[in-house]
Every structure is written in C-alpha cells, then in structure tokens.
Amino acid sequence: MEKTKELPVKLSIEANIDIDNIYQYGLEVFGLKQTKLYEDEIWQLVDFLSNNYLLFPECRFLTTKAKLYRWIILDAHYVIYRITTKRIEVLRVMSSRMSITEIKRTRRIRPS
C-alpha cells in the first residue's frame, strides 16, 4: 500500500468564516461545551487531512476525473476540500442543508 505524501493544509477565508459562524450558532443553540466539542472535531479533521486527504470520498456534486474535490461528512456539515499538487485547500465548511447550487459554487474559491 502506497503512503500518501504529506501536504500542507490551507483554509480559505470562506472556510474560516464558516467555522466562526458554526461556533456562534452553536453557542446560541447548544451551549459552550457542545459547541467546543464540535469545533474541536472540525479542527481535528482538518489537521488529519495533511496525511489522509485520499481517505475521504469524492464530493458527488463536484466530480472530476482526478477526483480533486472531496468532502468529509459530519453530523450537520460538509468539509469540502480540493487536492492540488502542493497543498490541500479547505474551501468550505457548509451546512448539510445547503443547496446543490451553493455547493457547486465552491469551485470558484481560491485560497490565497
């Protein structure tokens, strides 16, 4: 079994905003403890991507021949990321209730 190359993980501005919004919503609805646990789970998965980016399935709404767009399916959110030759780009952390059109717009995101 071939070992995957370690790549740095870069978050887009949109992904950072998404995580902040999830945190704020979580505080209002679930309280500090649950919100912290969920946020920690998101960050652990993002950190896990540097060595394990091929572990997760291709995003069925963003298909390519090279399977560049993948997603992690959480309880209520999708972590959508793109694999490039130099890095892993976390594009969005979206609610699972988002429309397919909104998910498809993540192709346009370019982390700086």
Secondary structure per residue as TSV (DSSP state, phi and psi in degrees):
chain	resnum	aa	ss	phi	psi
A	1	M	-	360.0	127.8
A	2	E	-	-78.6	134.6
A	3	K	-	-81.9	135.4
A	4	T	-	-76.1	144.2
A	5	K	-	-70.1	137.4
A	6	E	-	-74.5	129.4
A	7	L	-	-125.7	145.7
A	8	P	-	-69.1	151.4
A	9	V	E	-107.0	127.8
A	10	K	E	-119.4	128.2
A	11	L	E	-94.8	137.3
A	12	S	-	-74.9	164.4
A	13	I	H	-60.2	-40.6
A	14	E	H	-61.7	-40.6
A	15	A	H	-64.6	-41.5
A	16	N	H	-62.9	-41.9
A	17	I	H	-64.0	-42.5
A	18	D	H	-57.5	-46.5
A	19	I	H	-64.1	-40.5
A	20	D	H	-61.7	-42.6
A	21	N	H	-66.1	-39.4
A	22	I	H	-62.0	-41.6
A	23	Y	H	-62.4	-47.9
A	24	Q	H	-62.6	-43.9
A	25	Y	H	-63.2	-43.4
A	26	G	H	-59.9	-41.4
A	27	L	H	-59.6	-43.8
A	28	E	H	-68.5	-35.8
A	29	V	H	-99.9	-40.7
A	30	F	T	-111.9	-14.7
A	31	G	-	92.1	168.7
A	32	L	H	-63.3	-46.3
A	33	K	H	-61.4	-51.7
A	34	Q	H	-64.9	-38.8
A	35	T	H	-62.8	-44.5
A	36	K	H	-62.1	-43.3
A	37	L	H	-60.7	-43.9
A	38	Y	H	-68.1	-42.9
A	39	E	H	-62.8	-42.0
A	40	D	H	-61.3	-39.1
A	41	E	H	-62.1	-42.6
A	42	I	H	-61.5	-48.0
A	43	W	H	-65.8	-36.4
A	44	Q	H	-63.5	-41.5
A	45	L	H	-66.2	-39.8
A	46	V	H	-62.7	-44.8
A	47	D	H	-63.8	-35.7
A	48	F	H	-64.5	-24.5
A	49	L	H	-64.2	-29.8
A	50	S	H	-55.7	-34.3
A	51	N	H	-108.4	-15.0
A	52	N	H	-127.0	30.1
A	53	Y	T	-65.4	-22.7
A	54	L	T	-85.4	-6.6
A	55	L	S	-69.0	-31.1
A	56	F	S	-93.6	153.2
A	57	P	-	-73.5	161.1
A	58	E	B	-65.5	140.5
A	59	C	-	-68.9	120.4
A	60	R	T	-68.5	-13.2
A	61	F	T	-97.1	-7.0
A	62	L	S	-130.8	55.0
A	63	T	-	-76.2	142.0
A	64	T	-	-142.1	161.6
A	65	K	T	-62.2	-37.6
A	66	A	T	-85.6	0.0
A	67	K	-	53.9	50.6
A	68	L	-	-73.1	-34.2
A	69	Y	E	-98.1	123.1
A	70	R	E	-130.6	168.2
A	71	W	E	-146.0	151.9
A	72	I	E	-109.4	126.4
A	73	I	E	-99.7	112.6
A	74	L	-	-96.6	-172.5
A	75	D	S	-54.8	-52.7
A	76	A	S	-128.3	7.8
A	77	H	E	-141.6	160.1
A	78	Y	E	-114.7	133.9
A	79	V	E	-100.2	110.1
A	80	I	E	-102.5	127.7
A	81	Y	E	-136.7	160.6
A	82	R	E	-120.4	138.7
A	83	I	E	-99.1	124.3
A	84	T	-	-117.4	176.8
A	85	T	S	-70.3	-23.1
A	86	K	S	-108.4	-18.8
A	87	R	-	-164.7	171.6
A	88	I	E	-105.6	126.2
A	89	E	E	-109.3	110.5
A	90	V	E	-80.9	113.7
A	91	L	E	-90.3	-44.8
A	92	R	E	-149.6	156.4
A	93	V	E	-124.5	95.0
A	94	M	E	-107.2	150.7
A	95	S	E	-63.2	142.1
A	96	S	T	-69.2	-7.7
A	97	R	T	-90.7	-0.9
A	98	M	S	-64.5	152.3
A	99	S	-	-73.4	157.7
A	100	I	H	-61.3	-37.1
A	101	T	H	-59.6	-43.2
A	102	E	H	-65.1	-39.9
A	103	I	H	-62.8	-42.5
A	104	K	H	-64.3	-26.2
A	105	R	G	-67.5	-16.2
A	106	T	G	-65.0	-19.4
A	107	R	G	-57.3	-32.1
A	108	R	G	-76.2	-14.8
A	109	I	-	-73.2	131.2
A	110	R	-	-126.9	101.4
A	111	P	-	-60.8	141.7
A	112	S	-	-83.4	360.0
